[in-house]
Amino acid sequence: MPAPVARLPRRATLALPLILPLAAALPGRARAALPPITDAIGRQVRLSAPAGRIVLGFNYEEFTAIAGPAGWDRVVGFGRALWAGWRPASFSRYRAVIPRLDTLADVGNTDDNSFSLERVLSLRPDLVILPAWSYGVLGEQVAQLEALGIPVMVIDYNAQEPARHAASTIALGIVAGSEERGRALAAMYLDRVADIGRRIAGAPHRPRVYLELSQGGAGVVGNTYWQGMWGRIFDMVGADNIAAGRIPKAWGPLNPEYVLTADPEAIFIGGSSWVGRPNAVPTGFDADIATTRARLAPYARRQGWAELTAIRTGELHAIEHGLCRALYDYTAMQYIAKAIFPDRFTDIDPVEELRRYHAQYLPVRFEGTWMARLAPVGA
């Protein structure tokens, strides 16, 4: 997810002398009337009122859940590729109920080094919201925005630290004029995570687990995770992540021979609606369960995998990759926890929880396949 440092285009640097006089005309320059807002990484953000011209860098579904579809009236620009390009099945559904998405300015993103400070400034924002992984590589651009009096707020759903989830959710609620809803969602999230913690407390064994992304299909060794995202989720649900300490960075491929040696008791294959990935395991809105299972099946036939405990006991699962960095990712935690501690989650239906979240907080209907075992229960 983090990307190379996005360089400020030379034309933007040359344009700054022309833009600086504009700063006085940008909204939100009055002395802050709202109490300081604490963002995900503990920074104090000051606004005179809920923002009216927002540039939104990521976590679009989270913003929608908190601010509602009408909240997008406050948005003047976003990183289009991170939604329309990465997850078109999701974007098309939201676009149908939020037509404004079609005409919003694209400010680029740090993932492909297309972030444009010049474009951001042209939109005259009174707030720029960045995910932590973008904020971390935009030091110079962030300093320039703040020098012009444009506040920058950081949100973080990737680190999988519940406190950052809650802080991000509350902060988004305040700046979008939906503080009560933001606080309610944050409280709900923390309650669900705490419930998982209570259920797994005292477990005598940490089951060995392995996750691998399926972008290239079973014939390619995909990335796994150690720190943050799936790695942190495994920690929170009481699993023993076989990748911990075995990959040099937060994510990357794990040696296939080591997977055989470690003998995971449950395996999760991360899927999505990736474009141009014909061998990937499809998950999400457009995925039917038969196709998901058909693409998942070749993993069970990998060399040596037939002898793995996970394969022998039927614990090979597909799971939507987007569920490791979302406000509703507690449903992925429930799913994984139920797979490895089934007796402690008999009353929990993670798919139904995800369906309920969509019905209560999002404007799009829940459908498709987001998490599933290769073999149906009882097969």
Phi, psi and omega in degrees: 000309175301155187226172175300156180299130179278121181275141175288122180303146182301323181295329178290320178298317179294332183279345185303319178301329179282331184277329184307317178298339180289338187304320182297336181270349181291147182289165173080024182263352180292162179301137187303128176262334176279150171299153178305139181258128178270121182272188188296332183252020173085007178283150177264121180249131183244128177230152177279339182193169172309140187295144179246347180221090188257136164257121188248120186274334183187183179057055184289321178293324178296315177302318181294318180299324184276314185266344185078167178305323180294339178297336179291346174295340179274349186265132180248347179196153179206170176274094191297318185298329182292344178245298183295326182274316182284318187225069185297330179297323176286311184302317183298325180288318179291323179299327181295330181255348177231077184303337180302334181300331181291332187251355180294145178294144176262120182261004181078189183204164181280342183297321178249017176064029182257001181303131184240107176296322180301316179294319178301312181297325180295340181273355178052054183286155169255001174197137172244126180251122183237141169292155185302324182290335173279317179305323184294339181248003183248037184306310182295316181292322177298316179299321179292320177299313183290329176296331177274003179084016180260112181295147175239126180245136183255132173241155183208105172252359182275327185292341183058043170252114185309324180297323178288322174304310183295315180298319179298316184293317178294316180298316177299321179298318182294311186289338179263007180073023181231047187300317182299316179294319178299316180293323179294318179293320178297317179295318178299315180300310181298325178295316180296318180294318179296324179297319177298317179300319179295320184291326183269353181302135177081005178299132185284350187215138173261103184298140180284130182227158178216137174237142178218134176287147188253019188306324181262000183084179186295340180281356181235136176280112182272174180293146167241181187227147177239300184252137182072171176047234184297324180301316180290323177301316178301319178300316186289337181260010174079026180264158174259100183284114184293345179275349184300121179077004184252354176236146189288336181238188180296331176215161181158172180286145177257141180306123182301326179294325179292324177303317179296319180293319183288335176052067180300147179270343175212138180235134180239124179256117183283124178241179177187191176256042183303142178275139177070025179237073189294340182261356182292156174283118182281132174221168180105200190302317187267002186271123172270149190295329179296317179291319178302313181292325179296322179281336179282328186305320181300337178295323179293340181262006175301153181302122178087345186288336181302334181270354180292144179303318182300319182285319181295330182260005177077026182254051171253123189232150166259144177212139182295124184297328180297347181281004178258010183204052186217163177292335179260021181288352174299336178290325174293321176299316179299318183296313180294316180298321180291326179294324185261340176230062189302325184290343183264356183228032183297333182266004183253130175242096184301323179295319178294325176298318180291322176297318180295320178300314178300316182295325185273327192236347185239153185271005182245149182281137178284130176200172179095197182234118184249334178202134184197145171281152174299312178261128177304152178303131179090354182285000000 
